Amino acid sequence: MNRLTLAVVSAAFAVSGSALSGENVKPDYDPTKYCYYADQAYSKGAVEKQNNKWKVCVDGGPNGELQWVDQ
């Protein structure tokens, strides 16, 4: 019985430990380095089709952030 309990506790720790290691943690939101669309980060110069229009990620936001503009 003790071995079964130890196995269950070990398995539970392994599962919770993976969450603590940083897996599935999103990086910090930084609009000065990335444009964002559909929960994805895109660097300057990226081109993406959004709502049937092509957009490009460029400098030019009022606070130094990147922004999507029509291509």
PDB file of N, H, CA, C and O in Angstrom:
ATOM      1  N   MET A   1       0.815  -1.193   0.000  1.00  0.00           N
ATOM      2  CA  MET A   1       0.000   0.000   0.000  1.00  0.00           C
ATOM      3  C   MET A   1       0.866   1.267   0.000  1.00  0.00           C
ATOM      4  O   MET A   1       0.520   2.243  -0.665  1.00  0.00           O
ATOM      5  N   ASN A   2       1.962   1.265   0.721  1.00  0.00           N
ATOM      6  H   ASN A   2       2.243   0.472   1.261  1.00  0.00           H
ATOM      7  CA  ASN A   2       2.832   2.432   0.784  1.00  0.00           C
ATOM      8  C   ASN A   2       3.449   2.746  -0.570  1.00  0.00           C
ATOM      9  O   ASN A   2       3.636   3.913  -0.915  1.00  0.00           O
ATOM     10  N   ARG A   3       3.767   1.707  -1.340  1.00  0.00           N
ATOM     11  H   ARG A   3       3.615   0.759  -1.060  1.00  0.00           H
ATOM     12  CA  ARG A   3       4.344   1.949  -2.667  1.00  0.00           C
ATOM     13  C   ARG A   3       3.320   2.597  -3.591  1.00  0.00           C
ATOM     14  O   ARG A   3       3.672   3.473  -4.381  1.00  0.00           O
ATOM     15  N   LEU A   4       2.071   2.186  -3.507  1.00  0.00           N
ATOM     16  H   LEU A   4       1.784   1.474  -2.865  1.00  0.00           H
ATOM     17  CA  LEU A   4       1.025   2.778  -4.331  1.00  0.00           C
ATOM     18  C   LEU A   4       0.830   4.245  -3.962  1.00  0.00           C
ATOM     19  O   LEU A   4       0.707   5.091  -4.847  1.00  0.00           O
ATOM     20  N   THR A   5       0.800   4.551  -2.694  1.00  0.00           N
ATOM     21  H   THR A   5       0.900   3.863  -1.975  1.00  0.00           H
ATOM     22  CA  THR A   5       0.654   5.936  -2.245  1.00  0.00           C
ATOM     23  C   THR A   5       1.829   6.775  -2.728  1.00  0.00           C
ATOM     24  O   THR A   5       1.638   7.894  -3.205  1.00  0.00           O
ATOM     25  N   LEU A   6       3.028   6.251  -2.609  1.00  0.00           N
ATOM     26  H   LEU A   6       3.183   5.342  -2.221  1.00  0.00           H
ATOM     27  CA  LEU A   6       4.214   6.966  -3.057  1.00  0.00           C
ATOM     28  C   LEU A   6       4.162   7.214  -4.556  1.00  0.00           C
ATOM     29  O   LEU A   6       4.545   8.291  -5.015  1.00  0.00           O
ATOM     30  N   ALA A   7       3.699   6.245  -5.324  1.00  0.00           N
ATOM     31  H   ALA A   7       3.388   5.370  -4.952  1.00  0.00           H
ATOM     32  CA  ALA A   7       3.600   6.397  -6.775  1.00  0.00           C
ATOM     33  C   ALA A   7       2.592   7.482  -7.139  1.00  0.00           C
ATOM     34  O   ALA A   7       2.845   8.283  -8.039  1.00  0.00           O
ATOM     35  N   VAL A   8       1.467   7.517  -6.458  1.00  0.00           N
ATOM     36  H   VAL A   8       1.262   6.866  -5.727  1.00  0.00           H
ATOM     37  CA  VAL A   8       0.437   8.519  -6.745  1.00  0.00           C
ATOM     38  C   VAL A   8       0.939   9.909  -6.382  1.00  0.00           C
ATOM     39  O   VAL A   8       0.751  10.853  -7.150  1.00  0.00           O
ATOM     40  N   VAL A   9       1.571  10.049  -5.228  1.00  0.00           N
ATOM     41  H   VAL A   9       1.724   9.283  -4.604  1.00  0.00           H
ATOM     42  CA  VAL A   9       2.101  11.337  -4.803  1.00  0.00           C
ATOM     43  C   VAL A   9       3.203  11.795  -5.759  1.00  0.00           C
ATOM     44  O   VAL A   9       3.270  12.976  -6.098  1.00  0.00           O
ATOM     45  N   SER A  10       4.061  10.882  -6.196  1.00  0.00           N
ATOM     46  H   SER A  10       4.006   9.922  -5.922  1.00  0.00           H
ATOM     47  CA  SER A  10       5.132  11.227  -7.129  1.00  0.00           C
ATOM     48  C   SER A  10       4.568  11.692  -8.462  1.00  0.00           C
ATOM     49  O   SER A  10       5.055  12.665  -9.039  1.00  0.00           O
ATOM     50  N   ALA A  11       3.546  11.006  -8.952  1.00  0.00           N
ATOM     51  H   ALA A  11       3.150  10.216  -8.484  1.00  0.00           H
ATOM     52  CA  ALA A  11       2.927  11.387 -10.224  1.00  0.00           C
ATOM     53  C   ALA A  11       2.260  12.755 -10.110  1.00  0.00           C
ATOM     54  O   ALA A  11       2.360  13.566 -11.030  1.00  0.00           O
ATOM     55  N   ALA A  12       1.591  13.018  -9.007  1.00  0.00           N
ATOM     56  H   ALA A  12       1.511  12.358  -8.260  1.00  0.00           H
ATOM     57  CA  ALA A  12       0.937  14.314  -8.808  1.00  0.00           C
ATOM     58  C   ALA A  12       1.973  15.432  -8.756  1.00  0.00           C
ATOM     59  O   ALA A  12       1.750  16.508  -9.311  1.00  0.00           O
ATOM     60  N   PHE A  13       3.080  15.193  -8.108  1.00  0.00           N
ATOM     61  H   PHE A  13       3.262  14.319  -7.657  1.00  0.00           H
ATOM     62  CA  PHE A  13       4.130  16.209  -8.028  1.00  0.00           C
ATOM     63  C   PHE A  13       4.735  16.463  -9.412  1.00  0.00           C
ATOM     64  O   PHE A  13       5.027  17.607  -9.762  1.00  0.00           O
ATOM     65  N   ALA A  14       4.919  15.416 -10.183  1.00  0.00           N
ATOM     66  H   ALA A  14       4.681  14.487  -9.899  1.00  0.00           H
ATOM     67  CA  ALA A  14       5.492  15.570 -11.529  1.00  0.00           C
ATOM     68  C   ALA A  14       4.587  16.430 -12.394  1.00  0.00           C
ATOM     69  O   ALA A  14       5.075  17.265 -13.156  1.00  0.00           O
ATOM     70  N   VAL A  15       3.280  16.240 -12.291  1.00  0.00           N
ATOM     71  H   VAL A  15       2.883  15.562 -11.672  1.00  0.00           H
ATOM     72  CA  VAL A  15       2.337  17.024 -13.085  1.00  0.00           C
ATOM     73  C   VAL A  15       2.343  18.476 -12.617  1.00  0.00           C
ATOM     74  O   VAL A  15       2.410  19.384 -13.446  1.00  0.00           O
ATOM     75  N   SER A  16       2.274  18.715 -11.312  1.00  0.00           N
ATOM     76  H   SER A  16       2.220  17.978 -10.639  1.00  0.00           H
ATOM     77  CA  SER A  16       2.264  20.084 -10.817  1.00  0.00           C
ATOM     78  C   SER A  16       3.621  20.748 -11.015  1.00  0.00           C
ATOM     79  O   SER A  16       3.679  21.965 -11.194  1.00  0.00           O
ATOM     80  N   GLY A  17       4.686  20.006 -10.988  1.00  0.00           N
ATOM     81  H   GLY A  17       4.638  19.018 -10.842  1.00  0.00           H
ATOM     82  CA  GLY A  17       6.020  20.550 -11.193  1.00  0.00           C
ATOM     83  C   GLY A  17       6.200  21.092 -12.591  1.00  0.00           C
ATOM     84  O   GLY A  17       6.916  22.076 -12.778  1.00  0.00           O
ATOM     85  N   SER A  18       5.565  20.473 -13.592  1.00  0.00           N
ATOM     86  H   SER A  18       4.983  19.674 -13.441  1.00  0.00           H
ATOM     87  CA  SER A  18       5.711  20.970 -14.953  1.00  0.00           C
ATOM     88  C   SER A  18       5.053  22.337 -15.096  1.00  0.00           C
ATOM     89  O   SER A  18       5.525  23.166 -15.873  1.00  0.00           O
ATOM     90  N   ALA A  19       3.976  22.585 -14.362  1.00  0.00           N
ATOM     91  H   ALA A  19       3.592  21.911 -13.731  1.00  0.00           H
ATOM     92  CA  ALA A  19       3.338  23.898 -14.415  1.00  0.00           C
ATOM     93  C   ALA A  19       4.222  24.945 -13.760  1.00  0.00           C
ATOM     94  O   ALA A  19       4.226  26.103 -14.180  1.00  0.00           O
ATOM     95  N   LEU A  20       4.957  24.560 -12.754  1.00  0.00           N
ATOM     96  H   LEU A  20       4.954  23.620 -12.413  1.00  0.00           H
ATOM     97  CA  LEU A  20       5.822  25.508 -12.064  1.00  0.00           C
ATOM     98  C   LEU A  20       7.093  25.810 -12.842  1.00  0.00           C
ATOM     99  O   LEU A  20       7.731  26.836 -12.610  1.00  0.00           O
ATOM    100  N   SER A  21       7.466  24.928 -13.763  1.00  0.00           N
ATOM    101  H   SER A  21       6.947  24.094 -13.951  1.00  0.00           H
ATOM    102  CA  SER A  21       8.718  25.109 -14.493  1.00  0.00           C
ATOM    103  C   SER A  21       8.623  26.169 -15.580  1.00  0.00           C
ATOM    104  O   SER A  21       9.633  26.510 -16.196  1.00  0.00           O
ATOM    105  N   GLY A  22       7.423  26.697 -15.829  1.00  0.00           N
ATOM    106  H   GLY A  22       6.602  26.420 -15.329  1.00  0.00           H
ATOM    107  CA  GLY A  22       7.274  27.747 -16.820  1.00  0.00           C
ATOM    108  C   GLY A  22       6.644  27.282 -18.112  1.00  0.00           C
ATOM    109  O   GLY A  22       6.454  28.091 -19.020  1.00  0.00           O
ATOM    110  N   GLU A  23       6.316  26.016 -18.227  1.00  0.00           N
ATOM    111  H   GLU A  23       6.471  25.359 -17.489  1.00  0.00           H
ATOM    112  CA  GLU A  23       5.655  25.546 -19.431  1.00  0.00           C
ATOM    113  C   GLU A  23       4.269  26.175 -19.500  1.00  0.00           C
ATOM    114  O   GLU A  23       3.630  26.385 -18.469  1.00  0.00           O
ATOM    115  N   ASN A  24       3.807  26.475 -20.699  1.00  0.00           N
ATOM    116  H   ASN A  24       4.327  26.304 -21.537  1.00  0.00           H
ATOM    117  CA  ASN A  24       2.494  27.057 -20.937  1.00  0.00           C
ATOM    118  C   ASN A  24       2.345  28.444 -20.322  1.00  0.00           C
ATOM    119  O   ASN A  24       1.222  28.891 -20.087  1.00  0.00           O
ATOM    120  N   VAL A  25       3.429  29.120 -20.062  1.00  0.00           N
ATOM    121  H   VAL A  25       4.341  28.757 -20.253  1.00  0.00           H
ATOM    122  CA  VAL A  25       3.374  30.479 -19.549  1.00  0.00           C
ATOM    123  C   VAL A  25       3.680  31.412 -20.707  1.00  0.00           C
ATOM    124  O   VAL A  25       4.704  31.268 -21.375  1.00  0.00           O
ATOM    125  N   LYS A  26       2.788  32.373 -20.946  1.00  0.00           N
ATOM    126  H   LYS A  26       1.956  32.490 -20.403  1.00  0.00           H
ATOM    127  CA  LYS A  26       2.981  33.295 -22.052  1.00  0.00           C
ATOM    128  C   LYS A  26       4.024  34.344 -21.683  1.00  0.00           C
ATOM    129  O   LYS A  26       4.091  34.785 -20.536  1.00  0.00           O
ATOM    130  N   PRO A  27       4.834  34.739 -22.659  1.00  0.00           N
ATOM    131  CA  PRO A  27       5.806  35.798 -22.375  1.00  0.00           C
ATOM    132  C   PRO A  27       5.073  37.112 -22.096  1.00  0.00           C
ATOM    133  O   PRO A  27       3.895  37.259 -22.421  1.00  0.00           O
ATOM    134  N   ASP A  28       5.779  38.049 -21.499  1.00  0.00           N
ATOM    135  H   ASP A  28       6.736  37.929 -21.236  1.00  0.00           H
ATOM    136  CA  ASP A  28       5.184  39.352 -21.207  1.00  0.00           C
ATOM    137  C   ASP A  28       4.773  40.051 -22.490  1.00  0.00           C
ATOM    138  O   ASP A  28       5.450  39.956 -23.513  1.00  0.00           O
ATOM    139  N   TYR A  29       3.664  40.748 -22.416  1.00  0.00           N
ATOM    140  H   TYR A  29       3.114  40.825 -21.584  1.00  0.00           H
ATOM    141  CA  TYR A  29       3.160  41.546 -23.523  1.00  0.00           C
ATOM    142  C   TYR A  29       4.065  42.761 -23.691  1.00  0.00           C
ATOM    143  O   TYR A  29       4.241  43.525 -22.742  1.00  0.00           O
ATOM    144  N   ASP A  30       4.642  42.957 -24.871  1.00  0.00           N
ATOM    145  H   ASP A  30       4.500  42.337 -25.642  1.00  0.00           H
ATOM    146  CA  ASP A  30       5.535  44.094 -25.111  1.00  0.00           C
ATOM    147  C   ASP A  30       5.252  44.694 -26.488  1.00  0.00           C
ATOM    148  O   ASP A  30       5.827  44.251 -27.482  1.00  0.00           O
ATOM    149  N   PRO A  31       4.376  45.694 -26.559  1.00  0.00           N
ATOM    150  CA  PRO A  31       4.013  46.275 -27.850  1.00  0.00           C
ATOM    151  C   PRO A  31       5.123  47.089 -28.498  1.00  0.00           C
ATOM    152  O   PRO A  31       4.980  47.511 -29.645  1.00  0.00           O
ATOM    153  N   THR A  32       6.243  47.324 -27.782  1.00  0.00           N
ATOM    154  H   THR A  32       6.360  46.982 -26.850  1.00  0.00           H
ATOM    155  CA  THR A  32       7.368  48.008 -28.422  1.00  0.00           C
ATOM    156  C   THR A  32       8.219  47.042 -29.229  1.00  0.00           C
ATOM    157  O   THR A  32       9.043  47.470 -30.038  1.00  0.00           O
ATOM    158  N   LYS A  33       8.031  45.735 -29.018  1.00  0.00           N
ATOM    159  H   LYS A  33       7.362  45.387 -28.361  1.00  0.00           H
ATOM    160  CA  LYS A  33       8.806  44.722 -29.739  1.00  0.00           C
ATOM    161  C   LYS A  33       7.961  43.878 -30.684  1.00  0.00           C
ATOM    162  O   LYS A  33       8.490  43.307 -31.638  1.00  0.00           O
ATOM    163  N   TYR A  34       6.645  43.788 -30.435  1.00  0.00           N
ATOM    164  H   TYR A  34       6.214  44.252 -29.660  1.00  0.00           H
ATOM    165  CA  TYR A  34       5.792  42.885 -31.208  1.00  0.00           C
ATOM    166  C   TYR A  34       4.437  43.518 -31.523  1.00  0.00           C
ATOM    167  O   TYR A  34       3.921  44.337 -30.763  1.00  0.00           O
ATOM    168  N   CYS A  35       3.876  43.112 -32.668  1.00  0.00           N
ATOM    169  H   CYS A  35       4.295  42.446 -33.285  1.00  0.00           H
ATOM    170  CA  CYS A  35       2.468  43.344 -32.979  1.00  0.00           C
ATOM    171  C   CYS A  35       1.744  42.064 -32.585  1.00  0.00           C
ATOM    172  O   CYS A  35       2.331  40.983 -32.630  1.00  0.00           O
ATOM    173  N   TYR A  36       0.507  42.172 -32.209  1.00  0.00           N
ATOM    174  H   TYR A  36       0.031  43.051 -32.172  1.00  0.00           H
ATOM    175  CA  TYR A  36      -0.245  40.997 -31.769  1.00  0.00           C
ATOM    176  C   TYR A  36      -1.496  40.821 -32.618  1.00  0.00           C
ATOM    177  O   TYR A  36      -2.183  41.783 -32.963  1.00  0.00           O
ATOM    178  N   TYR A  37      -1.769  39.560 -32.942  1.00  0.00           N
ATOM    179  H   TYR A  37      -1.211  38.779 -32.661  1.00  0.00           H
ATOM    180  CA  TYR A  37      -2.990  39.212 -33.671  1.00  0.00           C
ATOM    181  C   TYR A  37      -3.299  37.756 -33.382  1.00  0.00           C
ATOM    182  O   TYR A  37      -2.415  36.903 -33.465  1.00  0.00           O
ATOM    183  N   ALA A  38      -4.538  37.466 -33.047  1.00  0.00           N
ATOM    184  H   ALA A  38      -5.256  38.158 -32.980  1.00  0.00           H
ATOM    185  CA  ALA A  38      -5.012  36.095 -32.781  1.00  0.00           C
ATOM    186  C   ALA A  38      -4.120  35.393 -31.756  1.00  0.00           C
ATOM    187  O   ALA A  38      -3.736  34.237 -31.930  1.00  0.00           O
ATOM    188  N   ASP A  39      -3.805  36.115 -30.696  1.00  0.00           N
ATOM    189  H   ASP A  39      -4.117  37.055 -30.555  1.00  0.00           H
ATOM    190  CA  ASP A  39      -3.039  35.566 -29.574  1.00  0.00           C
ATOM    191  C   ASP A  39      -1.637  35.117 -29.984  1.00  0.00           C
ATOM    192  O   ASP A  39      -1.068  34.214 -29.371  1.00  0.00           O
ATOM    193  N   GLN A  40      -1.083  35.748 -31.020  1.00  0.00           N
ATOM    194  H   GLN A  40      -1.546  36.482 -31.517  1.00  0.00           H
ATOM    195  CA  GLN A  40       0.278  35.465 -31.472  1.00  0.00           C
ATOM    196  C   GLN A  40       1.056  36.777 -31.539  1.00  0.00           C
ATOM    197  O   GLN A  40       0.487  37.836 -31.805  1.00  0.00           O
ATOM    198  N   ALA A  41       2.356  36.695 -31.295  1.00  0.00           N
ATOM    199  H   ALA A  41       2.819  35.836 -31.079  1.00  0.00           H
ATOM    200  CA  ALA A  41       3.229  37.868 -31.374  1.00  0.00           C
ATOM    201  C   ALA A  41       3.972  37.847 -32.706  1.00  0.00           C
ATOM    202  O   ALA A  41       4.481  36.807 -33.123  1.00  0.00           O
ATOM    203  N   TYR A  42       4.031  39.003 -33.371  1.00  0.00           N
ATOM    204  H   TYR A  42       3.617  39.848 -33.032  1.00  0.00           H
ATOM    205  CA  TYR A  42       4.707  39.143 -34.661  1.00  0.00           C
ATOM    206  C   TYR A  42       5.724  40.270 -34.560  1.00  0.00           C
ATOM    207  O   TYR A  42       5.437  41.315 -33.976  1.00  0.00           O
ATOM    208  N   SER A  43       6.911  40.068 -35.126  1.00  0.00           N
ATOM    209  H   SER A  43       7.145  39.219 -35.601  1.00  0.00           H
ATOM    210  CA  SER A  43       7.950  41.093 -35.075  1.00  0.00           C
ATOM    211  C   SER A  43       7.765  42.115 -36.203  1.00  0.00           C
ATOM    212  O   SER A  43       6.982  41.915 -37.132  1.00  0.00           O
ATOM    213  N   LYS A  44       8.508  43.202 -36.088  1.00  0.00           N
ATOM    214  H   LYS A  44       9.144  43.365 -35.334  1.00  0.00           H
ATOM    215  CA  LYS A  44       8.460  44.276 -37.075  1.00  0.00           C
ATOM    216  C   LYS A  44       8.736  43.724 -38.473  1.00  0.00           C
ATOM    217  O   LYS A  44       9.682  42.962 -38.674  1.00  0.00           O
ATOM    218  N   GLY A  45       7.893  44.120 -39.442  1.00  0.00           N
ATOM    219  H   GLY A  45       7.125  44.739 -39.279  1.00  0.00           H
ATOM    220  CA  GLY A  45       8.036  43.665 -40.813  1.00  0.00           C
ATOM    221  C   GLY A  45       7.155  42.481 -41.158  1.00  0.00           C
ATOM    222  O   GLY A  45       7.034  42.116 -42.328  1.00  0.00           O
ATOM    223  N   ALA A  46       6.535  41.874 -40.148  1.00  0.00           N
ATOM    224  H   ALA A  46       6.633  42.170 -39.198  1.00  0.00           H
ATOM    225  CA  ALA A  46       5.665  40.722 -40.408  1.00  0.00           C
ATOM    226  C   ALA A  46       4.446  41.154 -41.222  1.00  0.00           C
ATOM    227  O   ALA A  46       3.928  42.258 -41.055  1.00  0.00           O
ATOM    228  N   VAL A  47       4.003  40.263 -42.103  1.00  0.00           N
ATOM    229  H   VAL A  47       4.424  39.366 -42.239  1.00  0.00           H
ATOM    230  CA  VAL A  47       2.818  40.510 -42.922  1.00  0.00           C
ATOM    231  C   VAL A  47       1.804  39.415 -42.590  1.00  0.00           C
ATOM    232  O   VAL A  47       2.139  38.231 -42.544  1.00  0.00           O
ATOM    233  N   GLU A  48       0.568  39.830 -42.363  1.00  0.00           N
ATOM    234  H   GLU A  48       0.296  40.791 -42.400  1.00  0.00           H
ATOM    235  CA  GLU A  48      -0.471  38.889 -41.935  1.00  0.00           C
ATOM    236  C   GLU A  48      -1.802  39.310 -42.547  1.00  0.00           C
ATOM    237  O   GLU A  48      -2.119  40.497 -42.613  1.00  0.00           O
ATOM    238  N   LYS A  49      -2.576  38.323 -42.992  1.00  0.00           N
ATOM    239  H   LYS A  49      -2.318  37.359 -42.938  1.00  0.00           H
ATOM    240  CA  LYS A  49      -3.905  38.615 -43.520  1.00  0.00           C
ATOM    241  C   LYS A  49      -4.882  38.652 -42.361  1.00  0.00           C
ATOM    242  O   LYS A  49      -5.042  37.668 -41.639  1.00  0.00           O
ATOM    243  N   GLN A  50      -5.535  39.797 -42.187  1.00  0.00           N
ATOM    244  H   GLN A  50      -5.404  40.596 -42.774  1.00  0.00           H
ATOM    245  CA  GLN A  50      -6.481  39.999 -41.101  1.00  0.00           C
ATOM    246  C   GLN A  50      -7.789  40.530 -41.680  1.00  0.00           C
ATOM    247  O   GLN A  50      -7.818  41.582 -42.319  1.00  0.00           O
ATOM    248  N   ASN A  51      -8.858  39.796 -41.451  1.00  0.00           N
ATOM    249  H   ASN A  51      -8.835  38.942 -40.932  1.00  0.00           H
ATOM    250  CA  ASN A  51     -10.178  40.227 -41.943  1.00  0.00           C
ATOM    251  C   ASN A  51     -10.156  40.539 -43.440  1.00  0.00           C
ATOM    252  O   ASN A  51     -10.680  41.562 -43.880  1.00  0.00           O
ATOM    253  N   ASN A  52      -9.549  39.650 -44.204  1.00  0.00           N
ATOM    254  H   ASN A  52      -9.123  38.819 -43.847  1.00  0.00           H
ATOM    255  CA  ASN A  52      -9.458  39.758 -45.661  1.00  0.00           C
ATOM    256  C   ASN A  52      -8.642  40.952 -46.147  1.00  0.00           C
ATOM    257  O   ASN A  52      -8.781  41.357 -47.301  1.00  0.00           O
ATOM    258  N   LYS A  53      -7.793  41.526 -45.293  1.00  0.00           N
ATOM    259  H   LYS A  53      -7.679  41.197 -44.355  1.00  0.00           H
ATOM    260  CA  LYS A  53      -6.886  42.595 -45.693  1.00  0.00           C
ATOM    261  C   LYS A  53      -5.481  42.226 -45.245  1.00  0.00           C
ATOM    262  O   LYS A  53      -5.294  41.656 -44.170  1.00  0.00           O
ATOM    263  N   TRP A  54      -4.492  42.553 -46.073  1.00  0.00           N
ATOM    264  H   TRP A  54      -4.643  43.016 -46.946  1.00  0.00           H
ATOM    265  CA  TRP A  54      -3.105  42.311 -45.700  1.00  0.00           C
ATOM    266  C   TRP A  54      -2.621  43.458 -44.836  1.00  0.00           C
ATOM    267  O   TRP A  54      -2.806  44.625 -45.181  1.00  0.00           O
ATOM    268  N   LYS A  55      -2.005  43.130 -43.722  1.00  0.00           N
ATOM    269  H   LYS A  55      -1.854  42.182 -43.442  1.00  0.00           H
ATOM    270  CA  LYS A  55      -1.477  44.109 -42.773  1.00  0.00           C
ATOM    271  C   LYS A  55       0.009  43.844 -42.573  1.00  0.00           C
ATOM    272  O   LYS A  55       0.469  42.708 -42.689  1.00  0.00           O
ATOM    273  N   VAL A  56       0.756  44.910 -42.270  1.00  0.00           N
ATOM    274  H   VAL A  56       0.382  45.832 -42.176  1.00  0.00           H
ATOM    275  CA  VAL A  56       2.182  44.785 -41.984  1.00  0.00           C
ATOM    276  C   VAL A  56       2.445  45.430 -40.622  1.00  0.00           C
ATOM    277  O   VAL A  56       1.857  46.457 -40.285  1.00  0.00           O
ATOM    278  N   CYS A  57       3.328  44.819 -39.856  1.00  0.00           N
ATOM    279  H   CYS A  57       3.807  43.984 -40.130  1.00  0.00           H
ATOM    280  CA  CYS A  57       3.699  45.297 -38.531  1.00  0.00           C
ATOM    281  C   CYS A  57       4.819  46.326 -38.676  1.00  0.00           C
ATOM    282  O   CYS A  57       5.901  46.003 -39.166  1.00  0.00           O
ATOM    283  N   VAL A  58       4.559  47.570 -38.250  1.00  0.00           N
ATOM    284  H   VAL A  58       3.680  47.832 -37.852  1.00  0.00           H
ATOM    285  CA  VAL A  58       5.527  48.654 -38.441  1.00  0.00           C
ATOM    286  C   VAL A  58       5.656  49.500 -37.174  1.00  0.00           C
ATOM    287  O   VAL A  58       4.823  49.433 -36.271  1.00  0.00           O
ATOM    288  N   ASP A  59       6.737  50.307 -37.135  1.00  0.00           N
ATOM    289  H   ASP A  59       7.415  50.362 -37.869  1.00  0.00           H
ATOM    290  CA  ASP A  59       6.887  51.335 -36.096  1.00  0.00           C
ATOM    291  C   ASP A  59       5.842  52.409 -36.352  1.00  0.00           C
ATOM    292  O   ASP A  59       5.272  52.501 -37.439  1.00  0.00           O
ATOM    293  N   GLY A  60       5.606  53.214 -35.336  1.00  0.00           N
ATOM    294  H   GLY A  60       6.069  53.140 -34.453  1.00  0.00           H
ATOM    295  CA  GLY A  60       4.768  54.382 -35.592  1.00  0.00           C
ATOM    296  C   GLY A  60       3.664  54.609 -34.590  1.00  0.00           C
ATOM    297  O   GLY A  60       2.905  55.568 -34.730  1.00  0.00           O
ATOM    298  N   GLY A  61       3.547  53.771 -33.592  1.00  0.00           N
ATOM    299  H   GLY A  61       4.163  52.992 -33.479  1.00  0.00           H
ATOM    300  CA  GLY A  61       2.544  54.009 -32.564  1.00  0.00           C
ATOM    301  C   GLY A  61       2.916  55.239 -31.756  1.00  0.00           C
ATOM    302  O   GLY A  61       4.092  55.598 -31.693  1.00  0.00           O
ATOM    303  N   PRO A  62       1.944  55.890 -31.138  1.00  0.00           N
ATOM    304  CA  PRO A  62       2.204  57.138 -30.418  1.00  0.00           C
ATOM    305  C   PRO A  62       3.164  57.003 -29.234  1.00  0.00           C
ATOM    306  O   PRO A  62       3.784  57.989 -28.836  1.00  0.00           O
ATOM    307  N   ASN A  63       3.295  55.822 -28.676  1.00  0.00           N
ATOM    308  H   ASN A  63       2.792  55.021 -29.000  1.00  0.00           H
ATOM    309  CA  ASN A  63       4.195  55.618 -27.533  1.00  0.00           C
ATOM    310  C   ASN A  63       5.360  54.697 -27.868  1.00  0.00           C
ATOM    311  O   ASN A  63       5.917  54.044 -26.985  1.00  0.00           O
ATOM    312  N   GLY A  64       5.727  54.646 -29.151  1.00  0.00           N
ATOM    313  H   GLY A  64       5.275  55.177 -29.868  1.00  0.00           H
ATOM    314  CA  GLY A  64       6.850  53.827 -29.573  1.00  0.00           C
ATOM    315  C   GLY A  64       6.509  52.370 -29.802  1.00  0.00           C
ATOM    316  O   GLY A  64       7.403  51.546 -29.995  1.00  0.00           O
ATOM    317  N   GLU A  65       5.223  52.041 -29.782  1.00  0.00           N
ATOM    318  H   GLU A  65       4.497  52.710 -29.625  1.00  0.00           H
ATOM    319  CA  GLU A  65       4.845  50.643 -29.998  1.00  0.00           C
ATOM    320  C   GLU A  65       4.726  50.339 -31.495  1.00  0.00           C
ATOM    321  O   GLU A  65       4.576  51.240 -32.321  1.00  0.00           O
ATOM    322  N   LEU A  66       4.795  49.070 -31.810  1.00  0.00           N
ATOM    323  H   LEU A  66       4.916  48.339 -31.139  1.00  0.00           H
ATOM    324  CA  LEU A  66       4.564  48.620 -33.174  1.00  0.00           C
ATOM    325  C   LEU A  66       3.060  48.562 -33.396  1.00  0.00           C
ATOM    326  O   LEU A  66       2.286  48.437 -32.448  1.00  0.00           O
ATOM    327  N   GLN A  67       2.654  48.656 -34.661  1.00  0.00           N
ATOM    328  H   GLN A  67       3.283  48.758 -35.432  1.00  0.00           H
ATOM    329  CA  GLN A  67       1.224  48.606 -34.971  1.00  0.00           C
ATOM    330  C   GLN A  67       1.001  47.980 -36.335  1.00  0.00           C
ATOM    331  O   GLN A  67       1.895  47.974 -37.181  1.00  0.00           O
ATOM    332  N   TRP A  68      -0.196  47.455 -36.542  1.00  0.00           N
ATOM    333  H   TRP A  68      -0.922  47.460 -35.855  1.00  0.00           H
ATOM    334  CA  TRP A  68      -0.578  46.902 -37.829  1.00  0.00           C
ATOM    335  C   TRP A  68      -1.110  48.027 -38.700  1.00  0.00           C
ATOM    336  O   TRP A  68      -1.922  48.835 -38.248  1.00  0.00           O
ATOM    337  N   VAL A  69      -0.653  48.085 -39.956  1.00  0.00           N
ATOM    338  H   VAL A  69       0.006  47.429 -40.323  1.00  0.00           H
ATOM    339  CA  VAL A  69      -1.185  49.047 -40.933  1.00  0.00           C
ATOM    340  C   VAL A  69      -1.491  48.290 -42.223  1.00  0.00           C
ATOM    341  O   VAL A  69      -0.907  47.242 -42.500  1.00  0.00           O
ATOM    342  N   ASP A  70      -2.430  48.851 -43.014  1.00  0.00           N
ATOM    343  H   ASP A  70      -2.904  49.702 -42.789  1.00  0.00           H
ATOM    344  CA  ASP A  70      -2.746  48.242 -44.307  1.00  0.00           C
ATOM    345  C   ASP A  70      -1.521  48.242 -45.190  1.00  0.00           C
ATOM    346  O   ASP A  70      -0.743  49.197 -45.206  1.00  0.00           O
ATOM    347  N   GLN A  71      -1.359  47.146 -45.931  1.00  0.00           N
ATOM    348  H   GLN A  71      -1.991  46.371 -45.918  1.00  0.00           H
ATOM    349  CA  GLN A  71      -0.212  47.045 -46.832  1.00  0.00           C
ATOM    350  C   GLN A  71      -0.550  47.653 -48.156  1.00  0.00           C
ATOM    351  O   GLN A  71       0.285  47.670 -49.060  1.00  0.00           O
TER     352      GLN A  71
END
